[in-house]
Every structure is written in structure tokens, then in C-alpha cells.
Amino acid sequence: MNTTPGTGRHRRRAKGLAIGLPLAVVAAGSMAYGGAFGLFGEDSRPRAAAAAPAWATEAADGFASVNALGQNGTYGGRGGRTVTVRTLADLEKYATAPEPYVIVVAAAITVQPVGKEIRVASDKTIVGAGTSGHIVGGGFFLGRGVHNVIIRNLTIRDSYQGVWNDKEHDFDAVQMDGAHHVWIDHNDLRRTADGLIDVRKDSTYVTVSWNRLSQANKAFGIGWTTNVKTDITVHHNWIRETEQRNPSTDNAAHAHLYNNYLQDEPGTAVTSSYGNYARGRTRMVLENSYFEGLRNPVTRDATAALVQRGNAFSRTSGRNESGGTAFDPKAYYAYTLDRTADVPAVVKAGAGPRGSIGTTTAAGTAATAAGGAAAGTMAAGGAAAGAATTLTVAKDGSGRYTSVQKAVDAVPAGNTARVVISIAPGTYRETVRIPANKRHVTLQGSGSSRRDTVIVYGNASGTPRPDGSGTYGTGGSATVAVEADDVQLRNLTVRNDFDEARNQHVDGHQAVALRTAADKIVIDGLIVDGDQDTLLLDTAAKERLGRVYVRNSYVSGNVDFVFGRATAVIDQSVLTLKKRWNGTSAGYVTAPSTAAGRRGLLINRSVIEGDVTPGSFFLGRPWHAGGDASLDPQTTVRDSRLSAAIRTKPWTDMGGFSWKGDRFAEYANTGPGAAGAGTTDRPELTPVQAADQEVADWLAGWRPTTS
């Protein structure tokens, strides 16, 4: 938005979703296409498709994705029946069954006897329903020959028997002896009697990603035979307050560890003995990981090969070793490294169970263990369950459409059922607009990473329109514009790459990457990248409600890069501060333009940081669009980590309006940028006030889904 006073714009507010509450279950069915070219026009090829939630179709990355031993990657129970379990008996029944299953754990299941490891057969996905799936007092065991297993989005905890270095109780969270093609992802593993994860006895083609491992003597052991057979990928895990095996890798043929965050916090009862350890004849590649406070962060035997690249070490001591020749991971699979400096924030924000995983099932396949039918009702605020359609986009012509906008254009006006537009990996240089009459649309990248599918363009507010009708204006500059209700964007990068340095002659450098101007918008797993005015969270009109739920996403910019009048929650995300085009550091994270009587912007359980000058960024300023004194802008930042880039007085005035006359506050933030809260210049909510400023209060009865 403009940095000069008095420049007009619009924005607004509403209510919502309880923190940690599993997302509503929505059933998604299939719809056949009619006519010679189907319902979606002559640019499509008729094809029936059934939309399943993304988590139900996702396959592993890393070594678990490699085709070997007769197994084509790791995809778990995909294609089998989906069942929901809430008891130990039902969990064991389906986990040990010979046929494939997607097993959704929707409760805290206590394992009896304590320490029992539930045996898992091949072709299974065991997934927690949002954050509600807990395995208490036990774990899982994958025996020799078991393959194609996914253990995901669970909290596995509390088999600890009171002895710190327990030699008697082999109670692990996940143990595998001779298994292959296993993916352990987005779990929270803590307080076990023995190791949190044991990959033993020549288990191979394993990927362990995005987990939190904590509060245990032994975190993660790999190997334990004289054979050199195990191939394993370990990435984006947060390992903290564990003494040893972080991990310990013994006689692994190929061990690729990258973008992990190992942390030993000072002043706690646990002190690390060592971090990553290459033992025996292991060949290890260790890349872009972040070690904080550990003793002996990287250790290797003289017989092991350990190659280090790009790692960071903060407050570490003791052994930090490398040597020998290992291997090139890219000879086995593709992967993308996060910047090392970003790893603590990225991993803290992204590791562990996610509210959007395990909470949506495909119509006609879901059943509860008690024999209940698949959900067939309408989700709160969503399209009718069932009758979802998938349209595919690919630049190489392998999809129905070669551009995203062509697929959007093919959605019938007034559609009443979910249409998923699945976009193949690639860079799509185009602008995309979803008009108000095309609701219930999902734009979803089909790659393994949100970086794989990129929608990018470079218009700015002052860019002339090609038809000579003036300039685009701020809202019109958006690379992707969402004007329809109940739209979802997932697993994508949306970018505005307007080059300010080369366009100093342009009057108006506001360059929006993503604009929303509708109600019940879900932004899940996105990168939204720009500079000035990156993310515009708007409403269709001043008097209209517009709720937006952003989670597990990355938003970057410098000037007012999250702004608007919508009622918006940014949850469990990373806001990255960027320098301006000329290399200077100065900026504003938010610029709300909230209508009186509504809620504005809520940043919750997130991280705000970037490679900028300390003390150079404000958290926000009030935008009274068009000088409208009736507006009551609101930003609340709570339960988040603030870097030193945030000013000690983080709020400032704008356009002649004082921030003190509007609603700006913090609650329970941490990090160097949080120092000084609770003063006149830095309001801190009381616990009573904070209880009225949670996610549920923002979204007002709407439970976002990820169908």
C-alpha cells in the first residue's frame, strides 16, 4: 500500500476456529463430465475424477520415494478404505490387516500394557486427525519385510518408566526391524522409555521428516547391524532436550540429513552428549542444519565418511567433525534446501502435527471403525459434500489445461460443488482471477513441495494497463485474485516479482502477490512472496464480511506486506522481513483497515524474522483508507516469536491517525523482538483479554476445511 498519507483503500473483520480444534470433516466425491467436451468446455478432455484430500494422496520424499525392492515409492494405504479409530482394539484390527488401509486416529488411545508396540502390516497409512490423534504409553513396530507404511501427524508419548537411561524397557515410539519404504512425518514424539525412533536391522528406504522429538534420553537410532544397507533421509526435524542419538547412524549405506534443527536449551535438566553421529562405515551427507547449544554437535568414527555443507553452529562446543567422501543425494532423488539461517523458524513453525492433516476423507471410502457411514453433510460454510471434480493443469500439455486461468474459466458460473484445480509443478507466468460467481474452488499444487508450483507475475499499482485505460492500481496488481467465497489455495508459491530497482519511473510500487476479497478463504501451505503490499486481505465491500484463515505458510515483504480490512488469522506461519530495493531496512508488517465492530488481523503461533537490520521494522500501523475516521484498525500478535528486527516501540501512526486510537496489542510473545511488552508504548493483553482474542473468536463459528 502507499506509504504516503491519505491514499485510499479498503478492508474489514469477523470470528472463528478454536486453537488446536481438528478441522471439520468434509466428504468429497466424484462427478462425471457430460457432453462432447464435458461441463468444462472444449479446452478440456472428458474424464471422471474423484477428489481426495491432499494428505490422503501424498507420497514420501527422500529415500522413501525411491523405487526399489519391488516397491514404487511410499504411499501407504492410498487406494484402500479409510477408517476412523478411537480405541486400541480398532487400531490394532486395521493396523494388522492384510489389505491396505488409511487409518485415521481421532482420539487419545491409551496402550495396554504400557510399552506395547502395535504391530503394523504393509500398505498402511496411520494418521492423526488434526491434532487429536495421540498414542499414549506405547508405540508401533514394523517387522522384517513390512513395507509401504506411513506414520503421520500423531503424538506418541509417555511410555517413560522413570529411569532416564533405561536399559530394561525397550519401549519406543516407532521401531522397525528389517522394514523398508517407511515415511515418518509430522509427528510429536516424546517421553518414551527407550528411543523415540529406532530404524534397525537393515531397515531401508526410510524418510523421517517434520517431526518434533523431545524429552527423551535417546532420540533416534539408525542401523545396529554389521551390514551396510540402510538408506535414510532425515529432514526438517526439531530435536531438542534429548541426550543422545540425535541421531546416531551406524553402518548406514546412505544417510542424508538436512535442514534439521537440533537444540539444547540452557537451564534445563537435559544436557546433550552429542548431536549427529556417523558410526561404523556410515556414509553421511549433512546439509544446512542448525545446531544450537549442543556439545559435540557432529561426530564421526574414523571409519565413517561424513560430508558437511552449509551448517550453522550457535553456542556449541566439543567435537565438530567431517571427512571422507560420501555420496550425492541428488543422484537418488530431487530435493530443495531451505536457507540455514531460516531453519529454526521454519522447523519450529512447521514440525509436528498439523490441523489440516487427517481431517478430510473422500466420499464413499470413509467409515468409522464402529461401522458408521462416510460423512455426507455440508461442512460449515462449505460446498455440499460429495460431487467434487478435479481439473488438471500442466504446462507441458499433460493436463486438461496449460494455464491456471483457463482451468478457472472452465468452472461453471454458479457452481455448487467443490472443484479442485490440480496444478502440476512448473512456473506459470500469468495472472489468475477467481470471480465471485465461481465459488468452492481449490487451487492446489500437485508437487511434493510448495516451491514446485509457482504462479508469478510482475504488475504494480503504477503499471500501465495494456489497453491504455490507466494503471492497475493496488488491488489490480495482484498475481492471484480471489473474489469468490469458499476458495482454498494449497501447496503453491504465489509471487509478485515487480522489479522496483528497474522501475523507479513508475508512480506506485505497491505490487500484490495475493488478493482475497471474499469470505471463508483458506490459505494452507503457501509461499506468498513480494515486497510492498504482498498479501491483501480484503472484503467484497465495506459492509461485507470477509474471513480468511492462513496456516503453515510463508509471507514475505517489507512495506505493509499484510494489509486489508478482512477478518484474518495467520496461524503457525512465518512472516519474513525483507530489505527494500535499495538495500535499506525499514518497514511495516501489517496495515489493517478494519471496520468498527469487526475483528482485524490476528497473528498467532507464528514467527516474524528476516535478514534485516535489528530494530528496523514495525509490527503495524493503522490504515484509515481514504481518511475514513470511522474505521477501527486492529492487529493482535500473540504466542509468536519475534526477532530482533522488531522495534521496541512496534506500532506507529499513519496518515494522520494515531495507532493509540485503534486496536494494536500483543500477548505472550517470545524472542528478542518481544522485549519491553506491557508498557504504554507496547500494550500487552491481560489473560482475560487474551481469552477473547483467540482464533475461534476471529472466525465466528466457521471451521475451515481443507477439502
NUZABA-217289 format. One record per atom (N, C-alpha, C): residue in one letter; x, y, z. Coordinates in steps of 0.1 Angstrom, whole numbers, plus 5000, padded with zeros to 4 digits. Example, Ala and Ser with C-alpha at 12.3 -4.5 7.8 and 13.67 -1.06 7.14 Angstrom:
2
A513249435078A512349555078A513249675078S512849785071S513749895071S512950005079
This chain:
707
M500849885000M500050005000M500950125000N500350244997N501050364997N501650405010T502850455010T503550495023T503150645025T502550715016T502150855018T500750855024P500450965033P499150975039P498050995030G496850955034G495650995026G495350915014T496150815011T495850724999T494750625002G493750624994G492550534997G492750394995R492050315002R491950165001R490850105009H490649985009H489649925017H490049795025R489249765035R489549645044R488449615054R488549495062R487549475073R487549345082R486549285089R486649185100R485549085103A485748975113A484848875117A485248775129K484948645129K485148545140K485448405137G485948315146G486248175143G486648045148L487747985148L488147845150L488947825163A488647725171A489347705183A490747655180I491747715188I493147675186I493247525189G493847455180G494047305181G492847225178L491747285174L490547215171L490647145157P490447015156P490546955143P489647015133L490047035121L489247095110L488047005107A486947055103A485746985101A485946875090V485246765091V485346655081V484446685070V485046685058V484246705046V484346585037A483346535031A483446425022A483546485008A484346425000A484546474986A484346354977G483346374967G483046254958G483546284944S482846234934S483346244921S482146294912M482446354901M481446404892M481846374877A481046304870A481346274856A481146394848Y481846414837Y481746524828Y480746484817G479946584813G478946554803G479146614790G478546574779G478646634766G479946594759A480046644747A481246614739A482546654745F482446774752F483646834758F483446844773G482446784778G482246794793G481646924797L481446934810L480847054816L481847174815F483147144813F484147244815F484747294801G483947274790G484347334778G485247254769E485447314757E486147234747E487647234748D488147314758D489647304761D489947194770S488947114775S489147004784S488946874777R489546764783R489346634779R488446564789P487246514784P486346444794P487046334802R486846344815R487446244823R486846244837A486346144843A485746144856A486946144866A486746214877A487846224887A487246234901A487846174910A487346184924A488446264932A487946364939A488946454947A489146394961A490346364964A490646324978A491446434984P491446444998P492246545004P493646525001A494446635001A495846624997A496646525006W496346525019W497146435028W496946295025A495746255019A495446115016A496146065004T496646154996T497246114983T498746144983E499246214993E500646244994E501546124995A502646134989A503646024990A504946084996A505845995000A507046035007A508046104997D508946185003D510046234995D511346155000G512546204996G513746145001G513845994997F514645925005F514945785001F513645695002A512645735009A511445665009A510645674996S511045764987S510445784974S511145704963V512245634966V513045564956V512345434953N512245404940N511745274935N512845164938A512545074946A513544964949A512844854956L513444734956L512944614964L511444584960G511144614947G509744584943G508744684947Q509144794953Q508144894958Q508445024951N507345084946N507345204938N507145324947G508145364955G507945474964G507145434976T506745534985T506045504997T504745594997Y503645524996Y502345594996Y501345535006G501745445014G500945385025G499645325020G498545355027G497345285023G496545345013R497145445005R496345514995R495745404985G494445434983G493645334974G492845234982G493245224995G492445135004G491345215011R490645145019R489545205026R490045295037T489345405040T489645495051T488845465063V489445445074V488645415086V489145505097T488245545106T488545625117T488445545130V489545555138V489545465150V489745555163R489145505174R489245575186R489645485198T489745355195T490145255205T491345175201L492045125211L493145035208L492844915200A491644855203A491244735196A491044765181D490444875178D490244905164D491544945157L492345015164L493645055158L494444925155E494544825164E495244705161E494544625150K493244625150K492544545140K492944585126Y492944715123Y493244765110Y494744775107A495544805117A496944815115A497544675111T497044575116T497544435113T496844365102A495844435096A495144365085A495944355072P495744255064P496544225052P496244325041E495144385040E494844475029E495144625033P495344705023P495644845026P494544925033Y494945015042Y494045095049Y494645235052V493845335051V494145465057V493445475070I494245475081I493745465095I493845605101V492745665104V492645795110V492445785125V493445825133V493345815147V492745945152A491545945158A490746065161A490546085176A491446015184A491346035198A492646005205A492746025218A493945975225A493745835229I494545745224I494345605226I495445555236T495045505247T495945455257T496345315255V497545285254V498045145251V498245065263Q497744945263Q497844855274Q498344715269P499344655276P500044705287P500944825283V501444895292V502345005289V503544955282G503945025272G505144995264G504844905252K503644855251K503344765239K503544845226E504144775217E504344835203E503344765194I502444845189I501444795180I502044755167R501844625163R502444575150R501644635138V502444675128V501844735116V502244655104A501244615096A501444545084A501744635072S502044585061S502344665049S501144735044D501444845036D500444915029D499444985038K499945055048K499145125058K499545275059T498545365060T498745495065T498145505078I498845545089I498245575102I498545715104V497445795106V497545935106V496545995116G497046095124G496246165134G495246255127A494046265133A493046355128A493346495134G493946585126G494446705131G495346685142T495146755153T496046745165T495446655175S494346575172S493646495182S494146355183G495046305174G495446175174G496646155183H496546085195H497546055204H497645905206I498945855207I499145725212I499845735225V499245695236V499745725250V500245595256G501545585260G502045475267G502545365258G502645375245G503045275236G503545335223G503645245213G504245285200G503845185189F504645185179F504445105167F505745025164F505444905159F506544815155F506344765140L507344775132L507344735118L508444625117G507944505114G508844385114G509544365100R510344265099R511044235087R510144215075G510444285065G509644275052G508444365052V508044425063V506944515062V507344645054H506544685045H506844795036H505644885033N506044995027N504945095023N504045135034V504645195044V503945235057V504245385059I503145455062I503245595066I502745615080I503545675089I503045705102I503145855103R502045925105R502046065102R501046145112N501446265116N500646355123N500046305136L500846225143L500446175156L501346225167T500746235179T501546255191T501746115198I502946075199I503245935205I504045965218R503545935229R504145985242R503945895254D504745925264D504545885278D504545735280S505645665275S505945525279S507145525289Y507545645293Y508745665302Y508445595315Q509445515320Q509245435332Q510045495344G510445615344G511145675355G512645665356V513245585346V514645565346V515245635334W516145735336W516545815324W517245735313N518245675316N518945585306N518545445308D517345415304D516645285308D517145175299K517745075306K518344955299K517344835299E516244855306E515344735308E514144745299H513644865296H512344875289H512644925275D512444835265D512644875251D511344925245F510945045251F509645105247F509945225238D509745205225D510045305215D508745365210A508745485204A507645545198A507445475184V508445455176V508445385164V509745305163Q509545175161Q510645085160Q510444995147M511544985139M511444905127M512644815126D512344685124D513444585123D513344515109G514144565100G514044505086G512944545078A512344655080A511244715072A511844795061H511044825051H511544915040H510445005035H510745115029H509845215024H508845255035V509345335044V508645395055V508845545056W507745615058W507745755060W507145795073I507945865081I507545915095I507546065094D506446125095D506246265091D505346335100H505746455104H504846555112H504246495125N505146415132N504746365145N505346445156D504746425168D505346475180D505646355189L506946325191L507446205198L508146255211R507646205222R508346245235R508046155246R508946155256R508846085268R508645935267T509545865260T509545725259T510545665268A510445535271A511445465280A512745435273D512745425259D513945395252D514045505241G514245465229G514445565218G513045615213L513045735208L511845785202L511645715188I512745705180I512645625167I513845535167D513645405164D514745315161D514545255147V515545285138V515545225125V516645115125R516244995127R517244885130R517244775119K518244695121K518344565114K518044575099D518844655092D518844675078D517544735072S516744795081S515644875075S516144985066T515445005055T516045095045T514945165037Y515345255029Y514345345021Y513345415031V513945485040V513145545051V513345695050T512245775052T512345915053T511645965066V512346045074V511846095086V511846255085S510746315085S510646455081S509646525090W509946645094W509046745100W508446695113N509246625121N508846575134N509446655145R508746655157R509346705169R509746595178L511046585182L511546475190L512046545203S511546505215S511946585227S511746495239Q512346545250Q512146495264Q512446345264A513546295259A513946155260A515446145260N515946035267N517346015267N517945985253K517245905246K517645865232K516645915222A517145995213A516146045203A515945945191F517045905185F516845845171F518045765168G517945635168G519045545165G518845475151I519845465143I519845415130I520945305128G520545185123G521545085120G521544965129W522644955136W522844845146W523044705140T523544695128T524044575123T525344595116T526144485113T527444505106T527244525091N526044505086N525744525072N525644675069V526044715057V525944855053V524844865042K523544875047K522444865038K521444975039T521345045050T520245135053T520445265044D519445305037D519345435030D518245515037I518645635042I517645715050I517845855048T516745925048T516646075047T516046135059V516746225066V516246295078V516246445076H515046505075H515046645072H513946725079H514246845083H513246935089H512646885102N513446815110N513046775123N513646865134W512846885144W513246965156W513546865167I514846855170I515346765181I515846845192R515146835204R515546925215R515346855228E516246885237E516146825251E516246675250T517146625242T517346485242T518946465244E519346365251E520746355255E521646295244Q521146185237Q522046115228Q521146065216R521946005206R521345955194R520446065187N521146165182N520346285177N520546315162P520546215153P520546075155P521946015155S522045895160S523245805159S523045715147T523945725137T523745645125T524945545123D524545425124D525545315124D525545235112N526645225104N526745145092N525545165082A525245295080A524245335070A524945355057A524345295046A524945305033A524845445028H523745505030H523545645026H522645715036A523145815043A522345885053A522446035049H521246085045H521246225041H520446305051L521046395059L520446475069L520546625065Y519346685064Y519446835060Y518346905067N518547035069N517547135074N516947085087N517747015095N517246985109N517647085119Y516947105129Y517247205140Y517447125153L518647125158L519047055170L519247155181Q518547145192Q518547255202Q518747195216D519747245223D519847215237D519647345245E518547365251E518247485257E518947495271P519547615274P520247625286P519347635298G519747585310G519047585322G518047475324T518047375315T517147265316T517847145322A517047045326A517646925332A518446835323V518246855310V518846765300V520046845293T521146775292T522346825285T522746725275S522946765263S523246675252S524646615253S524746495250S526146425249S526746455236Y525946445225Y526346465212Y525146485203G525446535191G524346565181G524346455170N524646485158N524646395147N525946315148Y525846175147Y526946085149Y526945985137A528145985130A528345895119A529245785124R528645665126R529345555132R529745445122G530645365125G531045245117G531445295103R530845225093R531145265079R530045345073T529345425081T528345515076T528845615066R528145635055R528345755046R527245855048M527645975053M526646075057M526846205049V525846265045V525846405039V524946485049L525546595054L524846675064L524846815059E523646865056E523546995049E522547095056N522947215056N522047335060N521247305073S521847235083S521247215095S521747315105Y520947335116Y521247435126Y521447375140F522547395146F522947335159F523047445169E522247435180E522247545189E522447485203G523547525210G523747485224G524247345226L524547275216L524947135218L526347115221R526747015229R528046965230R528246865219N529446865213N529846765203N528746755192P528546865185P527346865176P527446775164V528746745159V528846655148V530046565151T529846435151T530946345155T530946225145R532146185142R532246065132R533345975137D533145845135D534245745136D535245765125A536445715128A537545725117A537145645105T536245545107T535945455095T534745515087A534045615092A532845675086A533245795077A532445815067A532545935058A531446025061L531846155064L530846255067L531246385060V530346425051V530546555044V529546655049Q530146775054Q529246885058Q529246995048R528047045047R527847165038R526847265044G527247385046G526347495049G525647485063N526247415072N525547405086N525947525094A525147555104A525347665113A525447615128F526347675136F526647635149F526547755158S525647745168S525447855177S525647805192R526547865199R526847815213R527147675214T527847615204T528147475205T529647465210S529947335215S531347315219S531647165217G533047145217G533447005216G533646965201R533346835198R533646785185R532746835174N533346875163N532546915151N533446865140E533046745134E534046675126E533446645112S534246625102S533846585089S535146515083G534846445072G535946385065G535546275056G536346245046G535946135037G535046175026T534746085017T533846105006T532546025008A531446095007A530146035009A529445994996F528446074992F527646044980F526946174977D526246174965D525446284960D524046254962P523246304971P521846274973P521046294960K521446394952K520646424940K520746314930A521646224932A521746104923A520546014926Y519946024937Y518845934941Y517446004941Y517346134944Y516146204944Y516346354944A515346424940A515446574940A515046624954Y515646734958Y515246804970Y515646944969T515047034978T515447174978T515747214992L516847274994L517347315008L516747455012D516247465024D516047595030D517347655034R517347795034R518547865039R518747825054T520047805057T520447765071T519847855081A520047985078A519648085088A518148085091D517348035081D515848025083D515447895090V516347805092V515947675097V515247675110P515747745121P515047745134P513547795132A513347895125A512047945123A511147855115V511647805104V510947725095V510547595102V511447535109V511247405116V510247425128K510447525136K509647545147K508147565142A508047645132A506647675127A506047555120G506847465114G506247355106G506247215111A507147195121A507247055126A506147015135G505846885136G504846835145G503446825138P502446775145P501146755139P500546885134R499746875123R499146985116R497646975116G496947085118G495447075119G494847035106S495547045095S494847015082S495146875077I495946795084I496246665080I495346565087G494746475080G493946365086G492546405090T492046515084T490746565088T489746575077T490046525065T489146525054T489246395047T488046335044T488046195038T487246205025A487546115016A486846105003A485546035005A484546094998A483146035000A483145894994G482445805001G482345674996G483445585001T484445635007T485545555012T485645555027A485145665033A485345675047A484345595055A484845535066A483945465075A484545475089T483845475099T484345475113T484545325116A485445305126A485645165130A484445105136A483545185140A482245135146A481245105135G481645135122G480745095111G479945215106G480245335111G479545455106G479745485091A478845555085A478945595071A479845715070A480245725057A481045845054A480245975056A480946075060A480246205062A479646245049G478346285050G477746335037G476946465039T477346535050T476746665052T477546775047M476946895047M477647015042M478547065054A479847085050A480747145060A480247285063A480547335075A480147465079A480747565070G479847635062G480347735053G480947685040G480847555038G481547495026G480547445015A481047395004A480247334994A479647214999A478547164993A477947034996A478946924995A478946835005A479846725005A479446634993G480446564988G480246484976G480346564964A480346504953A480346574940A481446674938A482646634941A483846724938A484446674925T485046774918T485646744905T487046794905T487946724898T489346774897T489646804882L490246924880L490746974867L492246984869T492946934858T494446934859T495047034850V496147094855V496847204847V498347154846A498847164834A500347134833A500847204821K501947274822K502547354811K502847264799D503247144802D503747054790D502546994783G501347024786G500146974779G499646834784S500246784795S499846654800S498546674809G498146794812G496846814819G495746854810R494646884815R493546924807R493747074802Y494447154809Y494747284806Y496247314807T496647424800T498047454801T498247584809S497147644813S497347764822S496247754833V496547814844V495647814856V494447894853Q494548004846Q493348084843Q492348014834K492947934824K492047854816K491147754824A491847694834A491047604842A490047674850V490347794856V489347874863V488247914854D488547954842D487447994832D486547884829A487047754830A486147644827A485247604838V485447654850V484447624861V483147694858P482047624859P480747684856P480447794865A479847904860A479348014869A478247954878G478247994891G477247944900G477447804905N478647744903N478847604907N478547594922T478047474925T477647454939T478547344946A479447284939A480247174944A481747214943R482547144951R483947174951R484647134937V485447224932V486247204920V487647224924V488447114923V489847114926V490647134914I491447244913I492347264901I493747224906S494147114901S495447054905S496447094895I497547164900I498447234891I499847164892A500247114881A501547034881A502747124883P503847074888P505047154891P505447234878G505947354881G506347444870G506147584873T506547674865T506447814867T505447874857Y504347924862Y503247974854Y503248124855R503748184844R503848334844R502548384838E501648414847E500248464844E499648524856T498548604854T497748644864T496548554865V495948534877V494848444879V493748524887R492548514882R491448574889R490348474890I489848454902I488648364905I487548464908P486548484898P485548574900P484548534910A483748624915A482748604926A481748494923N481448464910N480448364907N481048224906K482248204910K482848074909K483448034923R482448004931R482847964945R483347814946H483747784958H484147644961H485247584952V486247674948V487347634940V488547614949T489347514946T490647494953T491747494942L492747584944L493947584936L494947504944Q495547404938Q496447314946Q497547264938G498747294942G499947244936G500047094938S500447024928S500546874929S501946824932G502846914933G504246874936G504446834951S505646784954S505946744968S506246864977S506446984971S506747104979S506047214973R505747314982R505047434978R505947514968R507247484968R508147554959R508047504944D507447384943D507447324930D506547384920T505447444925T504447504916T504347654919V504747744909V504847884911V503947954901I503148044907I502348144899I502948274901V503448344891V504148464892V503848564881Y503748694885Y503648804875Y504248924882G504449034874G505149154879G504449284877N503149294879N502449414878N502549494891A502549624890A502549714902A501349814901S501149884912S500049974911S500150074900G501350124897G501550224887G501850164873T501750034871T502049974858T500850014849P501150064837P500050094827P499349974822R498049974821R497349864815R497649864800P497649744794P497949734780P496949794771D495649814776D494649874768D494550024769G495550084776G495550224777G494550284787S493850204795S492850254804S493350304817G494650334818G495150374831G496150274837T496350284849T497250194856T496450084864Y497049984869Y496349874875Y495849914889G496450004896G496050024910G496549914919T496449934932T497049834941T496349694940G495049694941G494249574940G494449504927G494449584916G494549524903G495949464900S496949494908S498249444905S498449304909A497449244916A497649114922A497949004911T498948914915T499248804906T498048704907V497548674919V496348594921V495348674928A494148684923A493048754929A491848654932V491448644945V490348564949V489148644953E488048644944E486948724947E485648644950A485848504951A484748414953A484848354967D483748334974D483648274987D484148124986D484548074998D484847935000D485947884990V486947964988V488147924980V489247884988Q490047784984Q491247734991Q492447734981L493547774987L494847774980L495847694988R496447594982R497347504989R498547464981N499647444988N500847384983N501347464970L501447594971L501747674959L502747784964T503447844954T504147974956T503348074947V502948184953V502348294946V503248414948R503748474937R504748574938R504448694929N504848814934N504848924925N506348974924D506848964912D508348994910D508549124904F507649224906F507849364901F509249404906D510049464897D511449504900D511449654903E511449684915E511449824919E512649904914A513849834915A515049904912A515049944897R514549864888R514449894874R513249984870N512350004879N511150074876N510950194885Q512050274888Q511850394896Q511050494889H510850494876H510050584869H508550564871V508150444876V506750414878V506250474891D505150544890D504550604902D503550514908G504050434918G503150344925G503850204925H504550174936H505350044936H504549934944Q503349964949Q502649854955Q502449744945A502749624949A502749514940A502249384947V501049354946V500349254954V500649114948A501049024956A501148884951A499748814952L499048824963L497748754965L496748854971R495648864965R494548944970R493348854972T492748864984T491448804987T490448904989A489248894984A488148984986A486848904987A486848814997A485648724998A485648665012D484748575015D484548515028D484948375028K485448325039K485748185041K486848135031I487948205032I489148175023I490148095031V490647985027V491747905033V492947915025I494047955031I495347965025I496247865033D496647755028D497247645035D498547605028G499647615034G500847565028G501347645016L501247785017L501647865006L502947945009I503647974999I504648084999I504048204992V503848314999V503348434993V504448544993D505048574982D506348644981D506148774973G506648884980G506649014973G507449114981D507249244979D507949344986D506949434993Q506449534986Q505449624992Q504049574989D503249554999D501849514998D501749374992T502449284998T502449144993T501049074994L500449085006L499249005008L498149095012L497149115003L496049205005L494849115009L494449135022L493249055027L492149155029D491249145018D490249245017D488849185018T487849265016T486449215015T485849265002A484649204999A484049244986A483449384987A483149434999A482649575001A482849605016K482749725019K483049765033K482049705043E480849685038E479749625047E479749475047R480649415038R480549265037R481649205046L481249085051L482149005059L483248935050G484448935055G485448855048G486448795057R486348655059R487148585068R488148505060V489448505065V490548435059V491348365069Y491648235067Y492448165076Y493748115068V494848175073V496148135067V496948055077R497447935072R498247855081R499347785074N500447755082N501547675077N502047745064S502247875064S502547945052S503748045054Y504348095044Y505448195045Y504948315037V505048425043V504648555037V505848645039S506348705028S507548795028S507248925022G507949035028G507749165022G508449265031N508149395028N508849505036N507849615040V507049665031V506149775035V504749725035D504049735047D502649695048D502349565041F503149465043F503049345034F501949255038V501349275049V500049205053V499049325056F498049335048F497149455050F495749425045G494849515049G493449495044G492449505055R491149495051R490049515061R489449375064A489949265059A489349135062A489549105077T488849005082T489048945095T489948825092A491148835095A492148735090A493048675101V493248545101V494148475110V495348425103I496548465107I497748405102I498248315113D498248185111D498448085122D499647995118Q500547975128Q501647875126Q502347905113S502748025110S503348065098S504548145100V505348175090V506548255091V506348385082L506548495089L506548625082L507948675080T508448675068T509848705065T510048855061L510848925069L511149065066L512249085056K512049165046K512949185035K513449325035K514649345030K515149485028K514449545016R514549675015R513949735003R514849734991W514349774980W515049764967W516449824968N516649924976N517949994976N518849944988G518449834994G519249765004G519049825018T518149915020T517849975033T516849885041S516949895054S516049815063S515049915070A513849905066A512749985073A511449935068G510549905076G509249855071G508249835082Y507049785077Y505849765085Y505349625081V505049545091V504449415088V503049425084T502249495092T500749495090T500249635088A499149645081A498449775079A496949745078P496349715090P494949685090P494049805087S492949785081S491949885078S490549835082T490449795094T489349725100T488149815102A486949775098A485749845101A485449835116A484849935122A484449935136A483449825138G483649755149G482749645153G483149515147R484249505140R484749385134R486149355140R486649235137R487949195141R488849215129G490149235131G491049265120G492049155118L493349185120L494349085118L494849025130L494948885131L495448815142L496648725137I497848755143I499048675140I499248585152N499148455150N499048355161N500048245159R500848215170R501748105170R502648105157S503148215154S503948235142S505348285145V506148315135V507548365136V507648485127I508248595132I508448715124I509948745125E510648725114E512048745114E512548775099G513848805098G514348825084G515748885085D516448885074D517848925073D517849075071V517449155082V517349295081V518049355094T518149485094T518849555105T517949545118P518649515129P517849505142P517149635144G515949625150G515149735153G514649825142S514449765130S514149845119S512649825114F511949735120F510549705115F509549725126F508449795121F507249805130F506349685128L505649645138L504649535137L503449585129G503149715130G501949765122G501649905124R500749955116R500250095116R498850095111P498050195116P496650195112P496350255098W495650185090W495350235077W493950285077H493650405077H492350465076H492150495061A491750395054A491650415039A490750535035G491350615027G490650735022G490350835033G491050825044G490950915055G489650895063D489150765063D487850735069D488050715084A487650815092A487850815106A486950715114S485950655107S485050565113S485750425114L486750405107L487450275108L488150255122D488350125125D488950095138D489949985136P491150015130P492049915126P492549825138Q492749695135Q493149605146Q494249505141T495349495149T496249385147T496649335161T496549205163T496949145175T498049035171V499149045178V500248945176V500448875189R500248745189R500248665202R500948535200D501548485211D502148355212D503048325200S503848435196S504648425184S506148465188R507048425180R508448455182R508848575173L509348675179L509748805173L511248815173S511848835161S513248855160S513648995165A514949015166A515549145170A515249255160A514649225148A514349325138A513149405142I512349365152I511149435156I511549555166R511049665163R511349785171R510849765186T511449835195T510949825209T509649895211K509349995202K508050055201K507550015188P506749905187P506449835175P505249885167W504549985172W503350035165W503650185162T503150235151T503350375147T502150425140D502150555138D500950635132D501050625117M499850665111M499850665097M498750755092G499150835082G498150925075G497451025085G498051065095G497451155105G496651085116F496550955116F495850885126F496850815135S496550825148S497450765159S497050625161W498050545162W497750395165W497150385178K497350475187K496750465201K495250475201G494750535190G493250545189G492650425183D493450325179D492850205173D493250085182R493349965176R493449845184R494749765180F495849785187F497049715185F497549665198A497849535198A498249475211A499049345208E499749295219E500449175219E500049085231Y500448955230Y500248875241Y501248755241A502048735251A502848615253A503748585242N504348695235N505348675225N506648645231T507548585224T508948555228T509948605218G511248585221G512248625212G512748765215P513948795210P514548935213P513649045209G512849035199G511949145195G510749165204A510549075213A509349085222A509649165235A510949205237A511349265249A510649405250G510149435262G509549565265G508049565264A507449455261A505949455260A505349485274G504149535274G503449565286G503549715291T504149795282T504249935286T503150015278T503150145281T502150235274T502450235259D503750225255D504050225241D503950085235R503649985243R503649855238R502649775246P501349785242P500249725250P500349575250E500149515262E500049365263E498749335268L498049235262L496749195267L496849125280T495849145289T495749065301T495248925297P495448835306P494948695303P493448695300V492648775307V491248785304V490948845290Q491748945286Q491549005273Q492048905262A493148835265A493648735256A492648625253A491848585263A490848475262A489848515252D489648645249D488648695239D489348725226Q490648695224Q491248715212Q492048595207E491248485206E491848365201E491248335187V491748235180V491348205167V489848185165A489248115175A487848095175A487048225175D487548325182D486848455183D486848525169W487948505162W488048565149W487148505138L487048375138L486348315127L484848285130A484348315142A482948325145A482148205140G482548085144G481747965141G482047895128W482947965120W483347895108W484547805111R484447685107R485547585109R486147555095P487347615093P487947595079P488247455076T487947415064T488247275060T489347285050T489947165047T490947155036T490547045026S489347065021S488846965012S489346984998
